[in-house]
């Protein structure tokens, strides 16, 4: 996989405050990297350094092999950046703003007009193309921010909260755009919407206190949860003891626990040994012993729980 973004021990200090503390990672062509962390974790500062808007205190950032500090103009030509809040010249219309951005990016005349039309159609800005940006909704302003980021068709995109303020249909549209562009680009998406990571990202990193705490696919991160792949069964109280006894000796089951639910039924949780898949085994035990149940399901876990688990201890998880 071709490396498009490379961070090596990247740090940023603001006086005594350490905003980013030695982050190293790479992003390859075809990857959509979810960039996660609590507020104040250092996400935006890291992205601003990659985009060349902040100078690192130490370490390096490279885009397509070009050092951000030493070749800032070249890097900016290779990168599209959608900043948080989508800052723009709000007294301009959408058309005049995108025309201005095209000129800045080296597009002019017929080529600029054609490209602007392509992007406006792709982002679905036709209805507001001649409106002043300051009267647009937050969702439309975000879409204008995305339009300017992709206008010059860069190989690297950095998108800070790209779906913030969008309605569900607009979110789906933007996610589809990211998926469509992903094959030929490296895309970094900062988001607080964890479902977005599973929807569009091929990999995710979590940072806290300016340090890299976790890096992997969604499935890799879910595997860190104790409840990942645990199997849950809901039974009546009169068969709970028998079910627990049988399940405790089932192959691949490392432990069995139970709770009484609000409706009086009993919920049994069977934890797997390592990454063992025990759903079929548990189902067979119940059927073989004619133990009736109302529910039987595998708990995959969710990224919200992973996020809380990893970030609760801050830098101690690094």
C-alpha positions as CSV (number, residue, x, y, z in Angstrom):
1,X,0.0,0.0,0.0
2,X,1.4,3.4,-1.0
3,X,2.0,5.7,2.0
4,X,0.3,9.0,1.5
5,X,0.5,10.5,5.0
6,X,3.3,9.8,7.5
7,X,3.6,11.3,11.0
8,X,6.8,10.6,12.9
9,X,6.9,11.5,16.6
10,X,4.8,14.6,15.9
11,X,4.5,17.0,18.8
12,X,3.0,20.4,19.5
13,X,3.6,22.5,22.6
14,X,1.8,25.7,23.5
15,X,4.1,27.0,26.2
16,X,4.0,24.4,29.0
17,X,0.9,22.7,27.6
18,X,1.5,19.6,25.4
19,X,-1.3,19.4,22.9
20,X,0.2,16.6,20.8
21,X,2.7,14.3,22.3
22,X,4.8,12.2,19.9
23,X,2.2,10.8,17.5
24,X,3.5,8.4,14.8
25,X,1.3,6.8,12.2
26,X,0.9,6.3,8.5
27,X,-2.2,6.4,6.2
28,X,-2.1,4.6,2.9
29,X,-3.8,5.1,-0.4
30,X,-7.3,3.6,-0.3
31,X,-7.6,4.0,3.5
32,X,-10.2,6.1,5.3
33,X,-8.8,6.7,8.8
34,X,-11.2,7.6,11.6
35,X,-9.5,10.0,13.9
36,X,-11.1,9.8,17.3
37,X,-10.6,11.3,20.7
38,X,-12.3,13.3,23.5
39,X,-12.6,17.1,23.2
40,X,-9.2,18.6,23.7
41,X,-7.4,15.3,22.9
42,X,-5.3,16.9,20.2
43,X,-7.2,15.9,17.0
44,X,-7.6,19.3,15.4
45,X,-4.1,20.3,16.4
46,X,-2.7,17.2,14.7
47,X,-4.7,17.8,11.5
48,X,-3.7,21.5,11.4
49,X,-0.1,20.4,11.5
50,X,-0.5,18.0,8.7
51,X,-2.3,20.6,6.7
52,X,0.4,23.1,7.3
53,X,-1.6,25.6,9.4
54,X,0.5,24.9,12.5
55,X,4.2,24.2,12.8
56,X,5.2,21.2,14.9
57,X,7.3,21.7,18.0
58,X,9.2,18.5,17.0
59,X,8.8,15.5,14.8
60,X,7.8,15.5,11.1
61,X,4.7,15.3,9.0
62,X,4.8,14.2,5.3
63,X,2.2,14.2,2.6
64,X,2.9,12.1,-0.4
65,X,6.6,12.1,0.6
66,X,6.8,15.9,0.9
67,X,7.7,17.4,4.3
68,X,5.0,19.8,5.5
69,X,7.5,22.1,7.1
70,X,10.0,22.2,4.2
71,X,7.6,22.1,1.2
72,X,4.4,23.8,2.5
73,X,3.2,25.0,-0.9
74,X,3.7,21.6,-2.5
75,X,1.9,19.8,0.4
76,X,-1.1,22.2,0.2
77,X,-1.4,21.4,-3.5
78,X,-1.7,17.7,-2.7
79,X,-4.2,18.1,0.2
80,X,-7.8,19.1,0.7
81,X,-8.7,20.3,4.1
82,X,-12.2,20.8,5.5
83,X,-11.7,22.6,8.8
84,X,-14.0,22.4,11.8
85,X,-16.8,25.0,11.3
86,X,-16.0,25.3,7.5
87,X,-14.6,28.8,7.6
88,X,-15.2,30.8,4.4
89,X,-15.9,34.3,3.1
90,X,-19.5,34.5,4.1
91,X,-20.3,37.6,2.1
92,X,-19.6,35.7,-1.1
93,X,-22.1,33.5,-2.9
94,X,-21.3,29.8,-3.1
95,X,-20.4,30.3,-6.8
96,X,-18.1,33.2,-6.2
97,X,-16.4,31.5,-3.3
98,X,-15.8,28.3,-5.3
99,X,-14.5,30.4,-8.2
100,X,-12.1,32.1,-5.9
101,X,-10.9,28.7,-4.5
102,X,-10.5,27.4,-8.0
103,X,-8.2,30.3,-8.9
104,X,-6.2,29.8,-5.7
105,X,-5.8,26.2,-6.7
106,X,-4.6,27.1,-10.2
107,X,-7.8,26.4,-12.1
108,X,-9.2,29.1,-14.4
109,X,-11.4,29.7,-17.4
110,X,-13.3,26.7,-18.9
111,X,-11.5,24.1,-16.7
112,X,-12.5,26.0,-13.5
113,X,-16.1,26.3,-14.7
114,X,-16.4,22.6,-15.5
115,X,-14.8,21.5,-12.3
116,X,-17.0,23.8,-10.2
117,X,-20.1,22.4,-11.9
118,X,-18.9,18.8,-11.3
119,X,-18.4,19.5,-7.6
120,X,-21.6,21.4,-7.1
121,X,-23.5,18.5,-8.6
122,X,-21.6,15.9,-6.6
123,X,-22.1,17.8,-3.3
124,X,-25.7,18.8,-4.2
125,X,-25.3,22.5,-4.0
126,X,-27.3,23.4,-7.1
127,X,-30.2,25.0,-5.1
128,X,-27.9,27.4,-3.2
129,X,-25.2,28.1,-5.8
130,X,-26.1,31.8,-6.1
131,X,-27.0,32.4,-2.4
132,X,-24.7,34.2,0.0
133,X,-22.9,31.8,2.3
134,X,-23.9,33.7,5.4
135,X,-27.6,32.9,4.9
136,X,-27.1,29.2,4.5
137,X,-27.9,26.6,7.1
138,X,-25.2,24.9,9.1
139,X,-25.6,21.8,7.0
140,X,-25.1,23.7,3.7
141,X,-22.1,25.5,5.0
142,X,-20.5,22.2,5.8
143,X,-21.2,21.0,2.3
144,X,-19.6,24.2,0.9
145,X,-16.6,23.4,3.1
146,X,-16.4,19.9,1.6
147,X,-16.8,21.3,-1.9
148,X,-13.8,23.6,-1.6
149,X,-11.7,20.7,-0.1
150,X,-12.2,18.4,-3.1
151,X,-12.3,21.1,-5.8
152,X,-8.8,20.4,-7.0
153,X,-9.2,16.6,-6.7
154,X,-6.3,16.2,-4.2
155,X,-4.9,12.7,-3.4
156,X,-5.2,13.4,0.4
157,X,-8.2,14.7,2.2
158,X,-8.5,15.8,5.8
159,X,-12.1,16.2,6.9
160,X,-12.8,17.6,10.4
161,X,-16.4,16.6,11.4
162,X,-17.6,16.4,7.8
163,X,-21.2,15.5,8.7
164,X,-21.7,17.9,11.7
165,X,-25.0,19.7,11.3
166,X,-26.3,17.5,8.5
167,X,-29.6,15.7,8.6
168,X,-29.7,11.9,8.2
169,X,-30.1,12.0,4.4
170,X,-27.3,14.5,4.0
171,X,-25.1,12.4,6.3
172,X,-25.7,9.3,4.2
173,X,-24.9,11.3,1.0
174,X,-21.6,12.6,2.4
175,X,-20.6,9.1,3.6
176,X,-21.3,7.7,0.2
177,X,-19.1,10.4,-1.3
178,X,-16.3,9.5,1.0
179,X,-16.6,5.8,0.1
180,X,-16.7,6.7,-3.6
181,X,-13.5,8.8,-3.4
182,X,-11.6,6.4,-1.0
183,X,-10.1,4.0,-3.5
184,X,-7.8,6.7,-5.1
185,X,-7.1,8.8,-2.0
186,X,-6.0,8.7,1.6
187,X,-8.8,10.3,3.7
188,X,-8.6,11.3,7.4
189,X,-12.0,11.8,9.1
190,X,-12.2,13.4,12.5
191,X,-15.6,12.7,14.0
192,X,-17.5,12.3,17.3
193,X,-20.1,10.1,15.6
194,X,-18.8,6.6,16.2
195,X,-21.4,5.0,13.8
196,X,-19.6,7.0,11.1
197,X,-16.4,5.1,11.8
198,X,-18.1,1.8,11.2
199,X,-19.9,3.1,8.2
200,X,-17.0,4.6,6.2
201,X,-13.7,4.1,7.9
202,X,-11.3,1.2,7.1
203,X,-9.3,1.9,10.2
204,X,-9.5,4.1,13.3
205,X,-7.1,5.6,15.8
206,X,-8.0,7.0,19.2
207,X,-5.9,9.7,20.8
208,X,-6.1,11.1,24.3
209,X,-4.0,13.7,26.1
210,X,-2.2,14.2,22.8
211,X,-1.0,10.6,22.6
212,X,-1.9,7.7,20.4
213,X,-3.9,5.2,22.5
214,X,-5.3,2.7,19.9
215,X,-5.0,1.9,16.2
216,X,-6.8,-0.8,14.3
217,X,-9.9,-1.7,12.3
218,X,-13.3,-1.4,14.0
219,X,-13.2,-5.2,14.7
220,X,-9.8,-4.9,16.2
221,X,-11.0,-2.3,18.6
222,X,-14.2,-4.2,19.5
223,X,-12.0,-7.2,20.4
224,X,-10.6,-5.2,23.3
225,X,-14.0,-5.3,25.1
226,X,-14.6,-8.1,27.6
227,X,-18.1,-8.5,26.4
228,X,-17.1,-8.9,22.7
229,X,-18.7,-12.0,21.2
230,X,-20.3,-13.0,24.5
231,X,-23.5,-14.9,24.0
232,X,-26.7,-13.8,25.9
233,X,-29.7,-16.1,26.6
234,X,-33.0,-15.0,28.2
235,X,-34.8,-17.8,30.1
236,X,-37.4,-18.1,32.8
237,X,-36.1,-18.3,36.4
238,X,-37.1,-21.9,36.9
239,X,-34.7,-23.2,34.2
240,X,-31.9,-20.7,34.9
241,X,-29.9,-22.8,37.3
242,X,-30.0,-25.8,35.0
243,X,-29.0,-23.7,32.0
244,X,-26.0,-22.1,33.9
245,X,-24.8,-25.5,35.0
246,X,-24.8,-27.0,31.5
247,X,-23.3,-23.9,29.9
248,X,-20.4,-23.7,32.4
249,X,-19.0,-26.9,30.9
250,X,-19.6,-26.0,27.2
251,X,-16.5,-26.0,24.9
252,X,-15.1,-22.5,24.3
253,X,-17.0,-20.9,27.2
254,X,-14.7,-19.2,29.8
255,X,-17.4,-18.0,32.2
256,X,-21.1,-17.7,32.8
257,X,-22.9,-15.0,34.7
258,X,-26.6,-14.1,35.2
259,X,-28.8,-11.2,36.2
260,X,-32.5,-10.8,36.9
261,X,-34.2,-8.5,34.4
262,X,-36.9,-6.0,35.2
263,X,-39.6,-8.3,33.8
264,X,-38.5,-11.1,36.2
265,X,-36.8,-13.2,33.5
266,X,-33.1,-14.3,33.8
267,X,-30.4,-13.1,31.4
268,X,-27.4,-15.4,31.2
269,X,-24.1,-14.2,29.7
270,X,-21.6,-16.7,28.4
271,X,-18.1,-15.2,27.8
272,X,-16.0,-16.9,25.1
273,X,-12.4,-18.1,25.5
274,X,-10.3,-15.6,23.5
275,X,-11.9,-15.1,20.1
276,X,-13.9,-18.3,20.2
277,X,-17.3,-18.2,18.4
278,X,-19.7,-19.9,20.8
279,X,-23.1,-19.0,19.5
280,X,-23.7,-22.3,17.8
281,X,-22.2,-24.2,20.8
282,X,-24.5,-22.4,23.3
283,X,-27.5,-23.0,21.0
284,X,-26.7,-26.7,20.8
285,X,-26.4,-27.1,24.6
286,X,-29.8,-25.5,25.1
287,X,-31.5,-27.7,22.5
288,X,-29.8,-30.9,23.6
289,X,-31.0,-30.3,27.1
290,X,-34.4,-29.0,26.1
291,X,-33.9,-25.7,27.8
292,X,-36.4,-23.2,26.5
293,X,-35.3,-19.6,25.9
294,X,-37.0,-16.4,24.6
295,X,-33.8,-14.8,23.3
296,X,-30.4,-16.0,22.1
297,X,-27.9,-13.5,20.6
298,X,-24.2,-12.6,20.3
299,X,-23.1,-9.3,21.8
300,X,-20.5,-7.8,19.4
301,X,-20.1,-4.7,21.6
302,X,-20.0,-1.2,20.2
303,X,-17.4,1.5,19.6
304,X,-18.9,3.8,22.2
305,X,-17.9,1.3,24.8
306,X,-14.4,0.9,23.3
307,X,-14.0,4.7,23.2
308,X,-15.1,5.1,26.9
309,X,-12.8,2.2,28.0
310,X,-9.7,3.5,26.2
311,X,-10.1,7.2,26.9
312,X,-11.2,6.9,30.5
313,X,-7.7,6.4,31.6
314,X,-6.2,9.0,29.3
315,X,-2.5,8.6,28.5
316,X,-2.2,5.6,30.8
317,X,-3.6,3.5,27.9
318,X,-0.7,4.5,25.6
